[in-house]
């Protein structure tokens, strides 16, 4: 069992003795320094008893605090074989003193997320709102979150993303610091505060079936930017509205099934926005055409990052749109079109369309009981592709060239 004992140091240059606590665990030792100093007048003649009542009271309260924390930590010490240094790190950390920005910046150094840009933007926005880059976890409550939400009311997409990433960071900190026996971060304001759902871009609309087929039938010069843009648009539609960032980054494709975590929301959801998309035979020629080696698609060989890729696809789509009579055609319209035709043309349920888009479900309780099965949405997707492209027509299949 670890022990804590009071230590009164030797007399220093100012004739003062420093006060510390010594933690012993097995063969390991670690001191906890304090800012308290004692003079000869504060001590008994043998320097073992503190005569100064006010200082003695402060020291005893501090000792009891550490002792109580050590008691709460005792099971962890036994289970995980903590040494004295690890124990001191735990019992000297105060939940109210933990800083959200410091934790976030340290977490970002070690995470493998590809959304670091979004986390950095979130922290900068929060700093602008607070007027400082310091925020103790104990100050993050429902009222502060509501005020920050109001601060972002003119930026609905940012509101959803920033608050969603804040929630993710807060709970990552809880996972790091809290145990079954010690609650360093005592409250989770996000159980009461609900992060607003993301609002779709203004001006982005779904294409009608006729408009979509015009894009599909577009014929550009092979290898040109418009042709690449057209192909990516069709890929997105047939892969259940896959975003450009996921087309660019996706790596897992086995047995004709693409598996990925949707980049846009994976850091804001407990299921990490995981989805499985079966590649319909109809779209396989395009999948093979752009087959990559280390990733599913080879777009990373052409562009430095997904932002450059997305910008070039949209530039190409503008030319496609001009050619077929659809002004300001944008990549995101493939996703909107997939959703709209799934619902309005095929009459699929809104919940199935939501799941195919890899959105957060609205039936949270049911989701706890129902095992995830992607076969339903993939079956729906196959029916949509068959209906839209009239698969029975040889001409249609031929036009989906590689």
C-alpha positions as CSV (number, residue, x, y, z in Angstrom):
1,X,0.0,0.0,0.0
2,X,1.3,3.4,-0.9
3,X,2.0,5.9,1.9
4,X,2.3,9.6,2.2
5,X,4.5,11.2,4.8
6,X,5.3,14.9,5.7
7,X,8.9,16.0,5.0
8,X,10.4,19.2,6.5
9,X,13.6,20.0,4.6
10,X,16.9,21.4,5.7
11,X,17.4,25.1,6.5
12,X,18.1,27.0,3.3
13,X,19.8,30.3,2.5
14,X,16.9,32.4,3.9
15,X,16.8,30.3,7.1
16,X,13.6,28.7,5.9
17,X,12.7,25.0,5.5
18,X,10.7,23.8,2.6
19,X,7.7,21.5,3.2
20,X,6.9,18.5,0.9
21,X,5.2,15.2,1.0
22,X,6.9,11.9,0.2
23,X,5.0,9.2,-1.6
24,X,6.4,5.7,-1.3
25,X,5.1,2.7,-3.3
26,X,7.1,-0.5,-3.1
27,X,10.7,0.5,-3.8
28,X,9.8,3.7,-5.6
29,X,9.6,7.2,-4.1
30,X,8.4,10.6,-5.3
31,X,8.1,13.9,-3.6
32,X,5.3,16.4,-3.9
33,X,6.7,19.9,-3.3
34,X,4.6,22.7,-1.8
35,X,5.0,26.4,-1.6
36,X,5.0,26.3,2.2
37,X,8.1,27.2,4.1
38,X,8.8,27.1,7.8
39,X,11.2,29.1,10.0
40,X,12.7,28.1,13.3
41,X,10.0,30.1,15.0
42,X,7.3,28.0,13.3
43,X,8.8,24.8,14.7
44,X,9.4,23.1,18.1
45,X,12.9,22.9,19.4
46,X,13.4,19.4,17.8
47,X,12.0,20.7,14.5
48,X,9.5,17.8,14.4
49,X,6.3,19.6,15.4
50,X,4.8,22.7,13.7
51,X,3.9,25.4,16.3
52,X,2.5,27.8,13.8
53,X,-1.2,27.0,14.0
54,X,-2.3,28.5,10.6
55,X,0.5,26.8,8.7
56,X,-0.1,23.5,10.5
57,X,-3.7,23.7,9.5
58,X,-2.9,24.3,5.8
59,X,-0.4,21.5,5.8
60,X,-2.8,19.1,7.4
61,X,-5.6,19.9,5.0
62,X,-3.3,19.4,2.1
63,X,-2.1,16.0,3.5
64,X,-5.7,14.9,3.9
65,X,-6.5,15.9,0.4
66,X,-3.7,13.8,-1.0
67,X,-4.5,11.0,1.4
68,X,-8.2,10.9,0.2
69,X,-7.1,10.9,-3.4
70,X,-4.7,8.1,-2.7
71,X,-7.4,6.1,-1.0
72,X,-9.7,6.6,-4.1
73,X,-6.9,5.6,-6.3
74,X,-5.9,2.5,-4.3
75,X,-7.6,-0.1,-6.5
76,X,-5.9,1.4,-9.6
77,X,-2.6,1.2,-7.9
78,X,-3.1,-2.5,-7.2
79,X,-4.5,-3.3,-10.6
80,X,-2.1,-1.4,-12.8
81,X,1.1,-1.7,-10.7
82,X,1.6,2.1,-10.5
83,X,4.9,3.4,-9.2
84,X,5.3,6.4,-7.0
85,X,5.7,8.8,-9.9
86,X,2.4,7.7,-11.5
87,X,0.6,8.0,-8.2
88,X,1.9,11.5,-7.7
89,X,0.8,12.5,-11.2
90,X,-2.7,11.3,-10.5
91,X,-3.2,12.6,-7.0
92,X,-1.9,16.1,-7.8
93,X,-4.1,16.6,-10.9
94,X,-7.1,18.7,-10.2
95,X,-10.1,18.3,-12.5
96,X,-11.0,22.0,-12.0
97,X,-7.4,22.9,-12.9
98,X,-7.2,20.8,-16.1
99,X,-7.3,23.1,-19.1
100,X,-9.3,22.2,-22.2
101,X,-6.9,23.9,-24.6
102,X,-3.9,22.3,-23.1
103,X,-5.5,18.9,-23.2
104,X,-6.7,19.4,-26.8
105,X,-3.3,20.5,-28.0
106,X,-1.6,17.5,-26.4
107,X,-4.3,15.1,-27.8
108,X,-3.8,16.5,-31.3
109,X,-0.1,15.6,-31.1
110,X,-0.9,11.9,-30.8
111,X,-4.1,11.4,-32.7
112,X,-4.2,9.8,-36.1
113,X,-7.3,11.8,-37.2
114,X,-7.1,13.5,-40.6
115,X,-9.3,16.3,-39.3
116,X,-6.6,18.2,-37.4
117,X,-7.4,21.3,-39.5
118,X,-10.9,21.3,-38.1
119,X,-9.8,20.8,-34.5
120,X,-7.4,23.7,-34.8
121,X,-10.1,25.9,-36.3
122,X,-12.4,24.9,-33.5
123,X,-9.9,25.9,-30.9
124,X,-9.2,29.2,-32.6
125,X,-12.9,30.0,-32.8
126,X,-13.3,29.1,-29.1
127,X,-10.4,31.3,-28.2
128,X,-12.0,34.2,-30.1
129,X,-15.3,33.7,-28.3
130,X,-13.6,33.5,-24.8
131,X,-11.1,36.2,-25.4
132,X,-8.3,34.0,-24.0
133,X,-6.8,30.6,-24.7
134,X,-7.5,29.1,-21.4
135,X,-10.6,27.2,-20.3
136,X,-10.7,24.9,-17.2
137,X,-12.9,21.9,-17.7
138,X,-14.9,22.9,-14.6
139,X,-16.0,26.0,-16.5
140,X,-17.5,24.1,-19.4
141,X,-21.1,23.9,-18.6
142,X,-24.5,24.1,-20.2
143,X,-24.7,27.9,-20.0
144,X,-21.3,28.4,-21.6
145,X,-22.1,25.9,-24.4
146,X,-25.4,27.8,-25.1
147,X,-23.6,31.1,-25.2
148,X,-21.0,29.7,-27.6
149,X,-23.8,28.3,-29.8
150,X,-25.4,31.7,-29.9
151,X,-22.1,33.2,-30.8
152,X,-22.0,30.9,-33.9
153,X,-25.7,31.4,-34.9
154,X,-24.7,33.0,-38.2
155,X,-22.5,30.1,-39.1
156,X,-24.8,27.0,-38.8
157,X,-22.3,24.6,-40.3
158,X,-19.5,25.8,-38.1
159,X,-21.9,25.6,-35.1
160,X,-22.5,21.9,-35.6
161,X,-18.9,21.1,-36.3
162,X,-17.2,23.1,-33.6
163,X,-19.6,22.0,-30.8
164,X,-19.4,18.4,-32.1
165,X,-15.6,18.5,-31.9
166,X,-15.7,20.1,-28.5
167,X,-17.9,17.2,-27.3
168,X,-15.5,14.7,-28.7
169,X,-12.5,16.3,-27.0
170,X,-14.3,16.6,-23.7
171,X,-15.2,13.0,-23.7
172,X,-11.7,12.0,-24.7
173,X,-10.5,13.8,-21.6
174,X,-13.0,12.0,-19.5
175,X,-11.8,8.7,-20.8
176,X,-8.2,9.7,-20.0
177,X,-8.6,11.1,-16.5
178,X,-11.7,9.3,-15.1
179,X,-11.7,5.8,-13.7
180,X,-14.4,3.7,-12.0
181,X,-12.9,4.9,-8.7
182,X,-12.0,8.5,-9.3
183,X,-13.9,11.2,-11.3
184,X,-11.4,13.9,-12.0
185,X,-13.8,15.5,-14.6
186,X,-17.0,15.2,-12.7
187,X,-19.7,16.4,-15.1
188,X,-20.5,15.9,-18.7
189,X,-22.5,18.9,-19.9
190,X,-23.1,17.3,-23.3
191,X,-25.6,14.8,-21.7
192,X,-27.9,17.8,-21.4
193,X,-26.6,20.1,-24.2
194,X,-27.5,18.7,-27.6
195,X,-25.1,19.6,-30.5
196,X,-27.2,21.0,-33.3
197,X,-27.5,18.9,-36.5
198,X,-25.5,20.2,-39.4
199,X,-27.4,22.4,-41.8
200,X,-26.9,21.7,-45.5
201,X,-25.2,24.2,-47.8
202,X,-27.4,27.0,-49.1
203,X,-27.7,26.9,-52.9
204,X,-26.8,23.2,-53.2
205,X,-29.7,21.3,-54.7
206,X,-30.5,17.9,-55.9
207,X,-30.6,17.3,-59.7
208,X,-33.7,15.9,-61.3
209,X,-33.4,12.4,-62.9
210,X,-33.2,14.1,-66.3
211,X,-30.5,16.5,-65.2
212,X,-28.5,13.7,-63.6
213,X,-28.6,11.6,-66.7
214,X,-27.3,14.6,-68.7
215,X,-24.2,14.6,-66.4
216,X,-23.9,10.8,-66.8
217,X,-24.1,11.0,-70.6
218,X,-21.4,13.8,-70.7
219,X,-18.5,12.8,-72.9
220,X,-15.3,14.7,-72.3
221,X,-11.7,14.2,-73.5
222,X,-10.3,11.1,-71.7
223,X,-7.9,12.2,-69.0
224,X,-9.3,15.8,-68.9
225,X,-10.4,17.5,-65.8
226,X,-14.1,17.6,-66.9
227,X,-14.1,13.8,-67.6
228,X,-12.5,13.1,-64.2
229,X,-15.1,15.3,-62.5
230,X,-17.9,13.5,-64.3
231,X,-16.6,10.2,-63.3
232,X,-16.2,11.2,-59.7
233,X,-19.8,12.6,-59.7
234,X,-21.1,9.2,-60.8
235,X,-18.9,7.3,-58.4
236,X,-20.2,9.4,-55.5
237,X,-23.8,8.8,-56.5
238,X,-23.4,5.1,-56.9
239,X,-21.4,4.8,-53.7
240,X,-24.3,6.2,-51.7
241,X,-23.2,9.9,-51.8
242,X,-19.6,9.4,-50.8
243,X,-17.9,12.7,-50.1
244,X,-14.8,13.8,-52.0
245,X,-12.6,13.6,-48.9
246,X,-13.6,10.0,-48.5
247,X,-13.1,9.2,-52.2
248,X,-9.6,10.6,-51.8
249,X,-8.7,8.9,-48.6
250,X,-10.5,5.5,-48.4
251,X,-8.2,2.5,-48.1
252,X,-10.3,-0.5,-47.2
253,X,-11.9,-2.5,-50.1
254,X,-12.2,-6.2,-49.7
255,X,-14.6,-8.6,-51.4
256,X,-16.2,-5.8,-53.4
257,X,-17.1,-3.9,-50.2
258,X,-15.7,-0.4,-49.4
259,X,-15.4,0.1,-45.6
260,X,-14.6,3.5,-44.1
261,X,-15.4,6.0,-41.4
262,X,-17.0,9.1,-42.9
263,X,-14.3,11.8,-42.4
264,X,-16.8,14.6,-41.9
265,X,-18.4,13.2,-38.7
266,X,-16.2,10.3,-37.5
267,X,-14.7,12.4,-34.6
268,X,-18.2,13.5,-33.5
269,X,-19.9,10.2,-33.2
270,X,-19.7,7.2,-30.9
271,X,-19.7,4.8,-33.9
272,X,-17.1,6.9,-35.6
273,X,-19.4,7.2,-38.6
274,X,-18.5,3.7,-39.9
275,X,-20.2,2.4,-43.0
276,X,-19.9,-0.4,-45.5
277,X,-20.7,0.2,-49.2
278,X,-21.0,-2.7,-51.6
279,X,-19.7,-1.9,-55.1
280,X,-22.5,-2.5,-57.6
281,X,-21.3,-4.3,-60.7
282,X,-22.6,-1.4,-62.8
283,X,-20.0,1.0,-61.3
284,X,-17.1,-1.5,-61.2
285,X,-15.5,-0.2,-64.5
286,X,-15.1,3.2,-62.9
287,X,-13.7,1.7,-59.8
288,X,-11.1,-0.2,-61.8
289,X,-10.3,2.8,-64.0
290,X,-9.2,4.8,-60.9
291,X,-7.8,1.9,-58.9
292,X,-5.0,2.9,-56.5
293,X,-2.3,0.9,-54.9
294,X,-2.2,2.1,-51.3
295,X,-5.8,3.5,-51.4
296,X,-8.9,2.4,-53.2
297,X,-8.7,5.2,-55.7
298,X,-5.6,6.7,-57.3
299,X,-6.6,10.4,-56.9
300,X,-3.8,10.8,-54.3
301,X,-1.3,10.2,-57.2
302,X,-2.8,13.2,-59.0
303,X,-3.4,15.7,-56.2
304,X,-1.4,16.7,-53.1
305,X,-4.4,16.5,-50.8
306,X,-8.2,16.1,-50.7
307,X,-8.7,19.9,-50.7
308,X,-6.9,20.2,-54.0
309,X,-8.7,17.2,-55.3
310,X,-12.1,18.6,-54.4
311,X,-11.3,22.0,-55.9
312,X,-10.3,20.5,-59.2
313,X,-13.3,18.2,-59.3
314,X,-15.6,21.3,-58.8
315,X,-13.8,23.2,-61.5
316,X,-14.3,20.3,-63.9
317,X,-17.9,20.0,-62.9
318,X,-18.6,23.6,-63.7
319,X,-17.4,22.9,-67.3
320,X,-19.6,19.8,-67.4
321,X,-22.5,21.8,-66.1
322,X,-22.0,24.5,-68.7
323,X,-21.9,21.8,-71.4
324,X,-25.1,20.1,-70.4
325,X,-27.1,23.2,-69.3
326,X,-26.8,22.9,-65.5
327,X,-25.3,26.2,-64.1
328,X,-22.7,26.0,-61.2
329,X,-22.8,22.2,-61.0
330,X,-21.1,21.1,-57.7
331,X,-19.8,17.8,-56.5
332,X,-22.0,17.8,-53.4
333,X,-25.0,17.7,-55.6
334,X,-24.3,14.0,-56.3
335,X,-25.0,13.3,-52.6
336,X,-28.1,15.4,-52.6
337,X,-29.3,13.7,-55.8
338,X,-28.7,10.2,-54.4
339,X,-30.7,11.1,-51.3
340,X,-33.6,12.8,-53.2
341,X,-34.0,10.0,-55.8
342,X,-33.7,7.3,-53.1
343,X,-36.7,8.9,-51.3
344,X,-38.8,10.4,-54.1
345,X,-38.2,8.0,-56.9
346,X,-37.7,4.8,-55.1
347,X,-39.8,5.6,-52.0
348,X,-37.2,4.3,-49.6
349,X,-37.9,5.3,-46.0
350,X,-36.2,8.5,-44.6
351,X,-34.5,6.4,-42.0
352,X,-32.9,4.1,-44.6
353,X,-31.8,7.2,-46.7
354,X,-30.3,8.7,-43.5
355,X,-28.4,5.5,-42.8
356,X,-27.2,5.3,-46.4
357,X,-25.9,8.8,-46.1
358,X,-24.2,7.8,-42.9
359,X,-26.0,10.4,-40.9
360,X,-26.6,10.2,-37.1
361,X,-29.8,8.2,-36.5
362,X,-32.8,9.7,-34.8
363,X,-33.8,6.4,-33.1
364,X,-31.1,6.2,-30.5
365,X,-32.8,3.6,-28.3
366,X,-33.6,1.3,-31.2
367,X,-30.0,1.5,-32.4
368,X,-28.9,0.1,-29.0
369,X,-30.9,-3.0,-29.6
370,X,-30.6,-3.5,-33.4
371,X,-27.3,-4.9,-34.7
372,X,-25.8,-2.9,-37.5
373,X,-26.7,-4.5,-40.9
374,X,-25.6,-2.6,-44.0
375,X,-27.2,-5.1,-46.4
376,X,-30.5,-3.2,-46.3
377,X,-29.1,0.1,-47.5
378,X,-26.8,-1.7,-50.1
379,X,-29.8,-3.6,-51.4
380,X,-31.7,-0.3,-51.8
381,X,-28.7,1.2,-53.5
382,X,-28.6,-1.6,-56.1
383,X,-32.3,-1.1,-56.8
384,X,-31.7,2.7,-57.3
385,X,-28.8,2.1,-59.7
386,X,-30.9,-0.4,-61.7
387,X,-33.8,2.0,-61.9
388,X,-31.8,5.1,-62.7
389,X,-29.4,3.6,-65.3
390,X,-31.9,1.1,-66.7
391,X,-29.3,-1.7,-66.4
392,X,-31.2,-3.9,-68.9
393,X,-30.1,-1.5,-71.6
394,X,-26.7,-2.6,-73.1
395,X,-26.1,1.0,-74.2
396,X,-26.4,2.2,-70.7
397,X,-23.8,-0.2,-69.4
398,X,-21.5,0.5,-72.3
399,X,-21.7,4.3,-71.6
400,X,-20.3,3.7,-68.1
401,X,-16.9,3.4,-69.7
402,X,-13.6,2.8,-68.0
